[in-house]
């Protein structure tokens, strides 16, 4: 039979791909992307720390070249490229990337500007106190070990983790079909919350947030996420936190001022931030910003100069927060590997409880390991004491017998361990004083053994011991330690005038908006544009010509009863014929614009349909945030909106297609935000032609076909009640039935 016979498998391509991709995805999830909930580390970081410990790079020892560390990691534990391992080591040493550095670096390890670290042959490293806390007790059988990829060494499956590193330093990773994003937190706050959770295992998220109010970023900053939103994120394990730069207003001579940024958001590169701000200035997307300078030394100092000293500093900063990385959103996705290796999303309480459970297991394993060592030592001590009591006979057996070990076991009922220990005993240990010391040691060990057995049997004693360990860890990582104080603070956002903020983002300049009869819109620069000089497509002409500022909003009211909002700075320029209005808004071809005006929030409007129904509404209620517009006037299937006019008086004049006119006080018309409205005028045939408001003492004014204004002083002859039919319009009233021509 051939050697290869029977080794060829018949497998469909779908099954082969799915099985292999599943193996790859599982490897990515468990071995690369997701951290362990117990020590908060990924395999590469765990292997780096363990390799450095094996090299005896303790916080009190000297530094060693990073190349040596990387070589040990890839040679003994981590079967991947050296650059990937070095990048991971560098990040562990960066104080702007890690809340609690696990590696103490010497040399160039990069900076907050985004510059990379020097090559590994130039840099040196050792462990930090925080790293030592993670590794403490690893030689006491506190965690499981497994064989490395080469089969020549053993590596820890997880570290003992003397503090909740998962939340303290956070983690980021993208796996296959899942990801994790955990912001860093303050270790002292986490330890306090864990201690509280020991006393009250069912503590609510709200209670835990009294200890852990939110993340604590290494670069500081101000967290402006509301407390309720933070609580929801911690309860579900998913959410986010808005983080802003810390800034202050610095007064200068002659009333001038500037903004100084002293802290930037987490993971934002300072050089790219400055580049983005400079681009905003160049492209005129932020006209309030005049200049940006980097005056940073060891501390961050970014200087932002406003273009005008009259601008409000808060509005100035709000516009910057909206357009740049001076404000970022840090996501929370607490997706981690559990103690059984299964990925899952945990809440804040579940993550802390998982760490506490791990610490309890570490305590139990350490206790059992210590009991084993005590038992072995007591066994040896018992043999030593027997030897001292029978010293002459022991010496005789060792000197004269051919098989002293077996004879000692037989003569004094010793174990092999005891006999071996007696044979290895040094002559100097045969002093009387040594016997006394051995008896004292035996007594001490028996006392310790009793205490440890009691500890294993009592869960309350175990939690009390863990609480003591938490207090000891807090001394090393607490507010009084170097870098232990909280860096990020919390603040509530002071509401700013949204319009003022939006205006701050736009260069203010005069424009003339032209909308043609066929629906083409464009923005011409300047005011006072002569309509006769504007060119249109053949058969087209101007329908609306509106002078505006680039910071204004236009409101277009259409015959479908909808209002559409158009930011003037977003409209197409004056070159060519512009763009079709229906590309900017969702307006059906069967409907047409009937009004186009600059939005004034304090103004009021009269809207009416051809059926004669209408109402008064506040203009601030018609702003639409989408292309679909906002339905204001409800119309029937055979009706259309025909009137949308700004209210300038206290009386209303309406005229129907039957040429009958009616005047009455505007107070008789209902005020609404949306609806069909009330009957303005009754008709036997036809419908409403036009409506307008006027001031009673000034009289009713309309425009004749020649463009002249005609004032009707005896308008009271048409005075009546709302919803009446009215009487024929006065002589000289336009035959079109309109108070003003539709074109503006």
C-alpha positions as CSV (number, residue, x, y, z in Angstrom):
1,X,0.0,0.0,0.0
2,X,1.3,3.4,-0.9
3,X,2.3,5.7,2.0
4,X,-0.2,8.4,0.9
5,X,-3.1,6.1,0.4
6,X,-6.0,6.8,2.8
7,X,-4.7,10.4,3.6
8,X,-6.9,12.1,0.9
9,X,-10.2,13.4,2.3
10,X,-13.2,14.0,0.2
11,X,-14.7,17.2,1.6
12,X,-17.0,19.9,0.1
13,X,-15.5,23.3,-0.3
14,X,-18.2,24.9,1.9
15,X,-17.4,22.5,4.8
16,X,-13.7,22.9,4.4
17,X,-13.9,26.7,4.3
18,X,-16.3,27.0,7.2
19,X,-14.4,24.7,9.5
20,X,-11.1,26.4,8.8
21,X,-12.5,29.8,9.1
22,X,-14.2,28.8,12.4
23,X,-10.8,27.7,13.7
24,X,-9.2,31.0,12.6
25,X,-12.0,33.1,14.2
26,X,-11.8,31.2,17.5
27,X,-8.0,31.7,17.5
28,X,-8.4,35.4,16.9
29,X,-11.0,35.8,19.6
30,X,-9.2,33.8,22.3
31,X,-5.5,34.4,21.5
32,X,-5.4,37.9,20.1
33,X,-8.3,40.3,20.3
34,X,-10.2,39.8,23.6
35,X,-8.7,40.2,27.1
36,X,-9.2,37.9,30.0
37,X,-11.7,39.2,32.6
38,X,-9.4,38.0,35.4
39,X,-6.2,39.9,34.7
40,X,-7.4,42.1,31.8
41,X,-4.5,41.0,29.6
42,X,-4.2,39.5,26.1
43,X,-1.8,36.6,25.6
44,X,1.0,38.9,24.1
45,X,0.9,41.3,27.1
46,X,0.8,38.4,29.6
47,X,3.8,36.8,27.9
48,X,5.8,40.0,27.9
49,X,5.3,40.5,31.6
50,X,6.1,36.9,32.4
51,X,9.2,37.0,30.2
52,X,10.4,40.2,31.9
53,X,9.9,38.6,35.3
54,X,11.9,35.5,34.2
55,X,14.6,38.0,33.3
56,X,14.4,39.4,36.8
57,X,13.5,42.9,35.6
58,X,11.9,43.9,38.8
59,X,11.1,47.6,39.6
60,X,14.2,47.8,41.8
61,X,16.5,46.1,39.3
62,X,18.4,47.6,36.4
63,X,17.1,48.0,32.9
64,X,17.7,45.6,30.0
65,X,17.5,46.1,26.3
66,X,14.1,45.7,24.9
67,X,15.6,43.6,22.1
68,X,16.5,41.1,24.8
69,X,13.0,41.0,26.2
70,X,11.4,40.7,22.7
71,X,13.9,37.9,21.8
72,X,12.9,36.0,24.9
73,X,9.2,36.5,24.2
74,X,9.2,35.3,20.6
75,X,11.8,32.6,21.3
76,X,10.1,31.0,24.3
77,X,6.4,32.1,24.4
78,X,4.9,34.0,21.5
79,X,5.2,32.6,18.0
80,X,4.7,35.9,16.2
81,X,6.8,38.7,14.7
82,X,9.2,40.7,16.8
83,X,7.8,44.1,15.7
84,X,4.3,43.2,16.8
85,X,5.7,42.1,20.2
86,X,7.8,45.3,20.5
87,X,4.8,47.5,19.6
88,X,2.8,45.8,22.4
89,X,5.7,46.4,24.8
90,X,6.0,50.0,23.8
91,X,2.3,50.7,24.5
92,X,2.7,49.2,28.0
93,X,5.4,51.8,28.7
94,X,3.5,54.9,27.3
95,X,2.1,57.0,30.1
96,X,-0.3,58.7,27.6
97,X,-1.7,55.3,26.5
98,X,-1.7,53.3,29.8
99,X,-3.4,54.6,32.9
100,X,-1.1,52.4,35.0
101,X,2.1,51.6,33.1
102,X,3.1,48.0,33.3
103,X,6.6,48.6,31.7
104,X,9.1,51.2,32.9
105,X,10.8,52.4,29.8
106,X,14.1,54.1,29.3
107,X,14.7,55.8,26.0
108,X,12.4,57.1,23.3
109,X,9.1,55.3,23.6
110,X,7.1,57.7,21.4
111,X,5.0,60.7,22.4
112,X,1.5,62.1,22.3
113,X,2.2,63.7,19.0
114,X,2.1,60.3,17.4
115,X,5.9,59.9,16.9
116,X,6.9,56.2,17.0
117,X,9.4,54.7,19.5
118,X,13.0,54.2,18.8
119,X,14.2,50.7,17.6
120,X,14.2,48.0,20.3
121,X,18.0,47.9,20.2
122,X,18.1,51.4,21.6
123,X,15.5,51.3,24.3
124,X,15.5,49.6,27.7
125,X,12.8,48.4,30.0
126,X,11.8,46.8,33.4
127,X,8.6,46.1,35.2
128,X,6.6,48.6,37.2
129,X,5.0,48.3,40.6
130,X,1.6,47.8,38.9
131,X,3.1,44.9,36.9
132,X,4.6,43.4,40.0
133,X,1.1,43.5,41.6
134,X,-0.3,41.5,38.6
135,X,2.5,38.9,38.9
136,X,2.6,38.7,42.7
137,X,2.2,35.1,44.0
138,X,2.7,33.4,40.6
139,X,5.3,31.0,42.1
140,X,2.8,29.9,44.8
141,X,0.7,27.7,42.5
142,X,-2.0,30.4,42.3
143,X,-2.6,30.0,38.6
144,X,-2.5,27.2,36.0
145,X,0.4,26.9,33.6
146,X,0.5,25.4,30.1
147,X,3.1,24.2,27.7
148,X,4.4,26.9,25.3
149,X,4.2,26.5,21.6
150,X,7.7,24.9,21.4
151,X,7.0,22.5,24.3
152,X,10.2,23.5,26.0
153,X,8.7,25.9,28.6
154,X,5.6,26.6,30.6
155,X,3.6,29.8,30.6
156,X,0.8,31.1,32.9
157,X,-2.7,30.8,31.6
158,X,-3.6,33.9,33.6
159,X,-1.8,36.1,36.1
160,X,-2.8,36.4,39.8
161,X,-3.8,40.0,39.2
162,X,-3.6,42.0,42.5
163,X,-6.0,44.7,41.2
164,X,-8.8,44.8,38.5
165,X,-6.5,45.6,35.6
166,X,-9.2,44.9,33.0
167,X,-11.0,48.1,34.0
168,X,-7.9,50.0,35.3
169,X,-6.0,49.9,32.0
170,X,-8.8,49.1,29.6
171,X,-8.5,47.2,26.4
172,X,-9.3,47.5,22.7
173,X,-9.5,44.7,20.1
174,X,-11.3,43.6,16.9
175,X,-11.9,39.9,16.4
176,X,-14.0,38.0,13.9
177,X,-17.6,39.1,14.4
178,X,-17.0,40.8,17.7
179,X,-14.9,43.6,19.2
180,X,-14.0,45.0,22.6
181,X,-13.5,48.5,23.8
182,X,-12.9,49.2,27.5
183,X,-11.8,52.7,28.6
184,X,-9.3,53.0,31.5
185,X,-10.5,53.7,35.1
186,X,-9.0,54.8,38.4
187,X,-7.6,51.7,40.2
188,X,-8.3,53.1,43.7
189,X,-12.0,53.7,42.8
190,X,-12.2,50.1,41.4
191,X,-10.7,48.7,44.5
192,X,-13.1,50.6,46.7
193,X,-16.0,49.4,44.6
194,X,-14.7,45.8,44.8
195,X,-14.4,46.0,48.6
196,X,-18.0,47.3,48.7
197,X,-19.1,44.4,46.5
198,X,-17.6,42.0,49.0
199,X,-19.8,43.4,51.8
200,X,-22.9,43.8,49.5
201,X,-22.8,41.2,46.7
202,X,-26.0,42.5,45.2
203,X,-25.0,46.2,45.0
204,X,-26.7,48.1,42.3
205,X,-24.9,49.9,39.4
206,X,-26.0,53.2,41.0
207,X,-24.3,52.3,44.2
208,X,-21.1,51.1,42.5
209,X,-21.0,54.4,40.6
210,X,-20.6,56.2,43.9
211,X,-17.2,54.7,43.9
212,X,-16.6,54.5,40.1
213,X,-18.4,57.5,38.6
214,X,-16.8,57.0,35.2
215,X,-13.5,56.3,33.3
216,X,-10.2,58.0,34.2
217,X,-8.1,58.6,31.2
218,X,-4.3,58.9,31.3
219,X,-4.4,62.2,29.3
220,X,-7.1,63.7,31.6
221,X,-9.9,65.6,29.9
222,X,-13.5,66.4,31.0
223,X,-16.2,63.7,30.7
224,X,-19.4,65.4,29.7
225,X,-21.6,62.3,29.4
226,X,-24.7,62.6,31.7
227,X,-24.7,60.4,34.8
228,X,-27.8,58.5,33.6
229,X,-26.2,57.6,30.3
230,X,-23.1,56.4,32.1
231,X,-25.2,54.3,34.4
232,X,-27.0,52.7,31.4
233,X,-23.6,51.9,29.8
234,X,-22.2,50.3,33.0
235,X,-25.5,48.3,33.5
236,X,-25.5,46.8,29.9
237,X,-21.8,46.7,29.2
238,X,-22.3,48.8,26.1
239,X,-22.4,52.6,25.6
240,X,-20.0,55.5,25.3
241,X,-18.6,58.5,27.0
242,X,-18.1,62.0,25.5
243,X,-14.7,63.3,26.4
244,X,-13.6,67.0,25.9
245,X,-10.3,68.8,26.1
246,X,-9.6,70.8,29.2
247,X,-9.4,74.5,28.4
248,X,-9.2,77.9,30.0
249,X,-9.6,81.5,28.8
250,X,-6.3,83.5,29.1
251,X,-6.7,87.2,29.2
252,X,-4.3,89.4,27.2
253,X,-3.5,93.1,26.9
254,X,-6.0,95.6,25.5
255,X,-9.0,93.3,26.0
256,X,-7.7,90.5,23.8
257,X,-8.0,86.9,24.9
258,X,-7.0,83.4,23.8
259,X,-7.9,79.8,24.6
260,X,-5.3,77.5,26.1
261,X,-5.8,73.7,25.8
262,X,-4.0,71.9,28.7
263,X,-5.4,68.4,28.2
264,X,-6.5,66.6,25.0
265,X,-8.8,63.6,24.7
266,X,-7.5,60.0,25.1
267,X,-5.9,58.5,22.0
268,X,-5.9,61.8,20.1
269,X,-2.6,62.5,18.5
270,X,-1.7,66.2,19.2
271,X,0.0,66.7,15.8
272,X,-3.0,65.4,13.9
273,X,-5.3,67.5,16.0
274,X,-3.3,70.7,15.2
275,X,-3.3,69.7,11.5
276,X,-7.1,69.3,11.6
277,X,-7.5,72.7,13.2
278,X,-5.2,74.3,10.7
279,X,-7.3,72.8,7.9
280,X,-10.4,74.2,9.4
281,X,-8.8,77.7,9.2
282,X,-7.6,77.2,5.7
283,X,-11.0,75.9,4.4
284,X,-12.9,78.7,6.3
285,X,-15.1,76.0,8.0
286,X,-14.5,77.7,11.3
287,X,-14.4,81.5,10.7
288,X,-14.1,82.3,14.4
289,X,-10.7,80.6,14.7
290,X,-7.9,82.9,13.7
291,X,-4.7,80.9,14.5
292,X,-3.5,77.8,16.4
293,X,-0.1,77.4,18.0
294,X,1.6,74.5,19.8
295,X,3.5,75.8,22.8
296,X,3.8,72.4,24.5
297,X,6.9,71.4,26.4
298,X,6.5,68.5,28.9
299,X,2.9,69.6,29.4
300,X,0.4,70.2,26.7
301,X,-0.3,73.8,25.8
302,X,-2.2,74.5,22.6
303,X,-3.1,78.1,22.0
304,X,-6.2,79.0,20.0
305,X,-6.6,82.6,18.9
306,X,-10.1,83.8,18.0
307,X,-10.5,86.0,15.0
308,X,-12.5,88.5,17.0
309,X,-12.4,89.3,20.7
310,X,-16.2,90.1,20.7
311,X,-17.1,86.4,20.2
312,X,-18.3,84.5,23.2
313,X,-15.6,82.0,24.4
314,X,-18.2,79.2,25.1
315,X,-19.7,79.5,21.7
316,X,-16.2,79.6,20.2
317,X,-15.3,76.3,22.0
318,X,-18.7,74.6,21.2
319,X,-18.0,75.1,17.5
320,X,-14.5,73.7,17.9
321,X,-15.9,70.7,19.8
322,X,-18.4,70.0,17.0
323,X,-15.8,70.1,14.2
324,X,-12.6,68.7,15.6
325,X,-11.2,66.0,17.9
326,X,-11.1,68.4,20.8
327,X,-14.2,66.3,21.7
328,X,-14.4,62.6,21.1
329,X,-16.6,59.7,22.0
330,X,-15.0,56.8,23.8
331,X,-17.0,53.7,23.3
332,X,-17.7,51.0,25.9
333,X,-18.1,47.4,24.9
334,X,-17.2,45.2,27.8
335,X,-16.8,42.1,25.7
336,X,-14.2,39.8,27.4
337,X,-13.2,36.2,27.8
338,X,-14.6,34.6,31.0
339,X,-12.7,32.2,33.2
340,X,-13.9,29.3,31.0
341,X,-12.6,31.1,27.8
342,X,-16.1,32.0,26.6
343,X,-16.6,35.6,25.3
344,X,-19.4,37.6,26.7
345,X,-20.5,41.2,27.4
346,X,-20.4,42.0,31.1
347,X,-21.8,44.8,33.3
348,X,-19.6,46.8,35.7
349,X,-20.7,44.7,38.6
350,X,-20.1,41.4,36.7
351,X,-16.6,42.4,35.7
352,X,-15.7,43.3,39.3
353,X,-17.3,40.2,40.6
354,X,-15.3,38.0,38.1
355,X,-12.1,39.6,39.4
356,X,-13.1,39.0,43.0
357,X,-13.9,35.4,42.2
358,X,-10.5,35.0,40.6
359,X,-8.8,36.6,43.7
360,X,-10.6,34.1,45.9
361,X,-9.4,31.2,43.8
362,X,-5.9,32.6,43.9
363,X,-6.2,32.9,47.7
364,X,-7.4,29.3,48.0
365,X,-4.7,27.9,45.8
366,X,-2.0,29.9,47.5
367,X,-3.3,28.6,50.9
368,X,-3.3,25.0,49.7
369,X,0.2,25.4,48.3
370,X,1.4,26.8,51.5
371,X,-0.3,24.0,53.5
372,X,1.5,21.5,51.3
373,X,4.9,23.1,52.0
374,X,4.1,23.3,55.7
375,X,3.2,19.6,55.7
376,X,6.5,18.7,54.0
377,X,8.5,20.9,56.4
378,X,6.7,19.4,59.5
379,X,7.5,16.0,58.2
380,X,11.2,16.9,57.9
381,X,11.2,18.6,61.3
382,X,9.7,15.5,62.9
383,X,12.5,13.5,61.5
384,X,15.1,16.0,62.7
385,X,13.7,15.9,66.2
386,X,13.9,12.1,66.2
387,X,17.5,12.4,65.1
388,X,18.4,14.8,67.9
389,X,16.8,12.5,70.5
390,X,18.7,9.5,69.2
391,X,21.8,11.3,67.9
392,X,24.4,8.7,68.9
393,X,22.5,5.9,67.3
394,X,21.9,7.9,64.1
395,X,25.6,8.7,63.9
396,X,26.5,5.0,64.4
397,X,24.2,3.9,61.7
398,X,25.5,6.4,59.2
399,X,29.1,5.5,60.0
400,X,28.9,1.8,60.2
401,X,25.9,0.5,58.2
402,X,26.1,-0.3,54.5
403,X,22.6,0.9,53.8
404,X,22.1,3.8,56.3
405,X,18.9,5.1,54.7
406,X,17.0,1.8,55.0
407,X,18.4,1.2,58.5
408,X,17.3,4.6,59.7
409,X,13.8,4.1,58.3
410,X,13.6,0.7,60.0
411,X,15.1,1.8,63.3
412,X,13.1,4.9,63.9
413,X,10.0,4.4,61.6
414,X,11.0,7.3,59.4
415,X,9.6,8.2,56.0
416,X,11.9,8.3,53.0
417,X,11.7,12.1,53.0
418,X,12.7,12.2,56.7
419,X,15.6,9.8,56.2
420,X,16.9,11.7,53.2
421,X,16.7,14.9,55.1
422,X,18.7,13.4,58.1
423,X,21.4,12.1,55.7
424,X,21.7,15.5,54.1
425,X,22.0,17.3,57.4
426,X,25.1,19.4,57.9
427,X,27.3,18.7,60.9
428,X,26.9,22.3,62.1
429,X,23.2,21.6,62.6
430,X,24.0,19.1,65.4
431,X,24.2,21.8,68.0
432,X,21.8,21.8,70.9
433,X,20.6,25.2,70.0
434,X,19.5,23.9,66.6
435,X,17.2,21.4,68.3
436,X,15.5,24.2,70.2
437,X,15.0,26.3,67.0
438,X,13.6,23.3,65.2
439,X,11.0,22.8,68.0
440,X,10.1,26.4,67.9
441,X,9.7,26.2,64.1
442,X,7.6,23.1,64.5
443,X,5.3,24.9,66.9
444,X,5.0,28.0,64.7
445,X,4.2,25.9,61.6
446,X,1.6,23.9,63.4
447,X,-0.1,27.2,64.4
448,X,0.1,28.5,60.9
449,X,-1.3,25.2,59.6
450,X,-4.3,25.6,61.9
451,X,-4.9,29.1,60.8
452,X,-4.7,28.2,57.1
453,X,-7.1,25.3,57.5
454,X,-9.5,27.6,59.2
455,X,-9.2,30.0,56.4
456,X,-10.0,27.4,53.8
457,X,-13.0,26.3,55.7
458,X,-14.5,29.8,56.2
459,X,-15.6,31.9,53.3
460,X,-16.0,35.0,55.5
461,X,-12.3,34.7,56.5
462,X,-11.3,34.4,52.9
463,X,-13.2,37.6,51.9
464,X,-11.8,39.4,54.9
465,X,-8.3,38.4,53.7
466,X,-9.1,39.6,50.2
467,X,-10.3,42.9,51.6
468,X,-7.0,43.3,53.4
469,X,-5.1,42.6,50.1
470,X,-7.3,45.2,48.4
471,X,-6.3,47.8,51.0
472,X,-2.7,47.0,50.5
473,X,-3.0,47.3,46.7
474,X,-4.8,50.7,47.2
475,X,-1.7,52.0,49.1
476,X,0.4,51.3,46.0
477,X,-2.1,52.6,43.4
478,X,-4.2,55.0,45.5
479,X,-4.4,58.8,45.3
480,X,-1.3,59.3,47.4
481,X,0.8,57.2,45.1
482,X,2.6,58.6,42.0
483,X,0.1,59.1,39.3
484,X,-2.7,57.5,41.4
485,X,-5.0,60.6,41.7
486,X,-7.9,61.0,39.3
487,X,-7.0,62.8,36.1
488,X,-10.3,63.1,34.3
489,X,-13.1,65.2,35.8
490,X,-16.8,65.4,35.2
491,X,-18.9,68.4,34.0
492,X,-22.4,69.1,32.8
493,X,-22.6,70.8,29.4
494,X,-24.0,74.3,29.7
495,X,-26.6,74.6,26.9
496,X,-25.5,77.0,24.2
497,X,-27.6,78.7,21.6
498,X,-27.6,76.2,18.8
499,X,-28.1,78.8,16.1
500,X,-25.1,80.8,17.5
501,X,-23.0,77.7,17.4
502,X,-24.0,76.8,13.9
503,X,-23.4,80.4,12.8
504,X,-20.0,80.2,14.2
505,X,-19.1,77.4,11.8
506,X,-20.1,79.4,8.8
507,X,-18.4,82.4,7.2
508,X,-21.0,85.2,7.3
509,X,-21.3,86.9,3.9
510,X,-24.2,88.4,1.9
511,X,-25.9,86.1,-0.7
512,X,-28.9,86.4,-3.0
513,X,-30.9,83.2,-3.4
514,X,-32.7,82.8,-6.7
515,X,-35.3,80.1,-7.2
516,X,-36.7,79.8,-10.8
517,X,-40.2,78.9,-12.0
518,X,-38.9,75.5,-13.1
519,X,-37.3,74.8,-9.7
520,X,-33.6,75.6,-10.2
521,X,-31.9,77.2,-7.1
522,X,-28.6,79.0,-6.7
523,X,-26.8,81.4,-4.4
524,X,-25.3,84.6,-5.9
525,X,-22.8,86.5,-3.9
526,X,-23.7,89.9,-2.7
527,X,-27.0,91.9,-2.4
528,X,-28.7,94.2,-4.8
529,X,-28.5,91.8,-7.7
530,X,-30.3,93.1,-10.8
531,X,-32.8,90.4,-11.9
532,X,-32.5,91.4,-15.5
533,X,-28.8,90.4,-15.4
534,X,-29.6,86.8,-14.2
535,X,-29.6,84.2,-16.9
536,X,-32.0,81.3,-16.9
537,X,-32.6,78.3,-19.1
538,X,-34.9,78.9,-22.1
539,X,-38.5,79.3,-21.0
540,X,-37.6,79.8,-17.4
541,X,-37.6,82.9,-15.2
542,X,-37.2,83.9,-11.5
543,X,-39.9,82.9,-9.1
544,X,-38.3,84.0,-5.8
545,X,-35.3,86.3,-5.2
546,X,-34.3,86.5,-1.5
547,X,-31.4,88.4,0.0
548,X,-29.8,86.5,2.8
549,X,-26.7,86.0,4.9
550,X,-24.7,82.8,4.5
551,X,-25.5,82.0,8.2
552,X,-29.3,82.2,7.6
553,X,-31.8,79.4,7.1
554,X,-34.3,79.5,4.3
555,X,-37.8,78.1,4.7
556,X,-39.5,76.8,1.6
557,X,-43.3,76.2,1.9
558,X,-44.8,74.1,-0.8
559,X,-48.3,73.4,-2.1
560,X,-48.3,70.0,-0.3
561,X,-48.5,71.8,3.0
562,X,-44.9,70.9,4.0
563,X,-42.1,73.3,5.1
564,X,-38.5,72.5,4.1
565,X,-35.4,74.0,5.7
566,X,-32.4,75.0,3.5
567,X,-29.1,76.2,5.1
568,X,-27.9,79.0,2.9
569,X,-24.3,78.0,3.1
570,X,-25.1,74.6,1.6
571,X,-26.9,75.9,-1.5
572,X,-25.1,75.7,-4.9
573,X,-23.1,78.6,-6.1
574,X,-24.0,81.2,-8.7
575,X,-22.2,79.6,-11.6
576,X,-24.4,78.1,-14.2
577,X,-28.1,77.7,-13.5
578,X,-27.7,76.1,-10.1
579,X,-29.2,72.7,-9.0
580,X,-32.7,71.4,-9.1
581,X,-34.5,72.1,-5.8
582,X,-35.8,68.6,-5.8
583,X,-32.3,67.2,-5.4
584,X,-32.0,69.1,-2.1
585,X,-35.5,68.3,-0.8
586,X,-38.0,65.5,-1.3
587,X,-40.6,67.6,-3.2
588,X,-42.9,65.7,-5.6
589,X,-43.2,66.9,-9.2
590,X,-46.9,67.5,-8.7
591,X,-46.3,70.2,-6.0
592,X,-44.6,73.6,-6.3
593,X,-43.1,76.1,-3.9
594,X,-45.5,78.8,-2.9
595,X,-43.2,80.8,-0.4
596,X,-39.5,81.2,0.2
597,X,-38.3,83.3,3.1
598,X,-35.5,83.7,5.7
599,X,-36.4,81.9,8.9
600,X,-37.1,84.2,11.9
601,X,-37.9,82.1,15.0
602,X,-39.8,84.9,16.7
603,X,-42.2,85.5,13.8
604,X,-45.6,84.1,13.2
605,X,-47.1,82.8,9.9
606,X,-50.6,82.5,8.4
607,X,-51.0,79.3,6.3
608,X,-54.1,78.4,4.3
609,X,-55.4,75.9,1.7
610,X,-57.5,76.3,-1.4
611,X,-60.5,75.0,0.7
612,X,-60.4,78.2,2.7
613,X,-59.1,76.5,5.8
614,X,-56.1,77.9,7.7
615,X,-54.5,78.8,11.0
616,X,-51.7,80.9,12.6
617,X,-48.5,79.2,13.8
618,X,-45.2,80.2,15.3
619,X,-42.4,80.1,12.7
620,X,-40.0,78.3,15.1
621,X,-42.2,75.2,14.8
622,X,-41.7,74.7,11.1
623,X,-38.0,73.9,11.0
624,X,-37.4,70.5,9.4
625,X,-34.2,68.5,10.0
626,X,-34.6,66.1,7.1
627,X,-35.0,66.3,3.3
628,X,-38.6,65.1,3.7
629,X,-39.6,68.4,5.3
630,X,-42.2,68.9,8.0
631,X,-46.0,68.6,7.4
632,X,-47.6,71.8,8.7
633,X,-50.9,72.2,6.9
634,X,-53.0,69.1,6.4
635,X,-54.8,69.2,3.1
636,X,-57.3,67.0,1.4
637,X,-56.7,65.0,-1.8
638,X,-58.2,67.6,-4.1
639,X,-56.8,70.7,-2.2
640,X,-53.5,72.5,-2.1
641,X,-51.7,74.9,0.2
642,X,-51.9,78.3,-1.4
643,X,-51.0,80.9,1.3
644,X,-48.0,81.1,3.6
645,X,-47.4,84.7,4.7
646,X,-45.7,86.3,7.6
647,X,-48.1,88.1,10.0
648,X,-47.6,91.9,10.1
649,X,-50.9,93.2,11.4
650,X,-53.9,92.6,13.6
651,X,-56.6,92.1,10.9
652,X,-57.0,89.4,8.2
653,X,-58.2,90.0,4.6
654,X,-59.2,87.0,2.5
655,X,-60.4,86.8,-1.1
656,X,-61.9,83.9,-2.9
657,X,-61.7,82.8,-6.5
658,X,-65.2,84.2,-6.8
659,X,-63.7,87.7,-6.2
660,X,-65.4,88.1,-2.9
661,X,-63.4,89.7,-0.1
662,X,-63.8,89.4,3.7
663,X,-62.0,91.2,6.6
664,X,-62.1,90.4,10.3
665,X,-59.8,90.5,13.3
666,X,-56.9,88.0,13.2
667,X,-57.7,87.0,16.8
668,X,-60.6,84.9,15.4
669,X,-58.2,82.5,13.7
670,X,-56.9,79.7,15.8
671,X,-53.3,79.2,16.7
672,X,-52.0,75.8,16.0
673,X,-48.7,73.9,15.4
674,X,-50.1,71.6,12.7
675,X,-53.5,70.6,11.3
676,X,-56.2,71.6,8.9
677,X,-57.1,74.8,10.6
678,X,-60.4,76.6,10.8
679,X,-62.7,77.9,8.0
680,X,-61.4,81.4,6.9
681,X,-64.1,82.1,4.2
682,X,-67.1,80.2,2.8
683,X,-67.6,79.6,-0.9
684,X,-70.4,78.1,-3.0
685,X,-68.1,77.7,-6.0
686,X,-64.2,77.7,-6.2
687,X,-62.0,78.2,-3.3
688,X,-59.5,80.6,-1.6
689,X,-57.4,82.8,-3.9
690,X,-55.3,84.8,-1.4
691,X,-55.0,86.1,2.2
692,X,-53.0,88.7,4.0
693,X,-52.8,90.5,7.3
694,X,-52.8,94.3,7.8
695,X,-52.8,97.0,10.4
696,X,-56.3,98.4,10.9
697,X,-55.3,102.0,11.2
698,X,-53.0,101.9,8.1
699,X,-55.7,100.4,5.9
700,X,-55.7,97.5,3.5
701,X,-52.9,97.7,0.9
702,X,-52.6,95.7,-2.3
703,X,-50.4,95.8,-5.4
704,X,-51.9,96.5,-8.8
705,X,-50.7,94.9,-12.1
706,X,-48.4,97.9,-12.7
707,X,-46.6,97.3,-9.4
708,X,-48.1,100.3,-7.6
709,X,-49.3,100.1,-4.0
710,X,-53.0,100.8,-3.5
711,X,-54.4,101.7,-0.1
712,X,-58.0,101.0,0.7
713,X,-59.2,103.2,3.6
714,X,-62.8,102.1,3.6
715,X,-61.9,98.4,4.1
716,X,-64.5,98.3,7.0
717,X,-67.2,98.0,4.3
718,X,-66.0,94.4,4.0
719,X,-65.7,93.8,7.7
720,X,-67.5,90.7,9.0
721,X,-67.1,87.5,10.9
722,X,-64.8,84.6,10.2
723,X,-66.1,82.0,7.8
724,X,-68.6,84.3,6.1
725,X,-68.9,84.6,2.3
726,X,-67.9,88.3,2.1
727,X,-68.8,90.7,-0.7
728,X,-67.3,91.6,-4.0
729,X,-63.9,93.2,-3.9
730,X,-63.7,96.9,-4.4
731,X,-63.3,98.5,-7.8
732,X,-59.6,98.5,-8.8
733,X,-58.8,95.3,-7.0
734,X,-56.5,93.1,-9.2
735,X,-58.4,90.7,-11.5
736,X,-55.9,88.0,-10.5
737,X,-57.6,88.0,-7.1
738,X,-54.2,88.4,-5.4
739,X,-53.2,91.0,-2.9
740,X,-49.6,90.7,-4.2
741,X,-48.2,88.9,-7.3
742,X,-47.0,85.4,-6.5
743,X,-43.5,86.1,-7.8
744,X,-41.2,87.9,-5.3
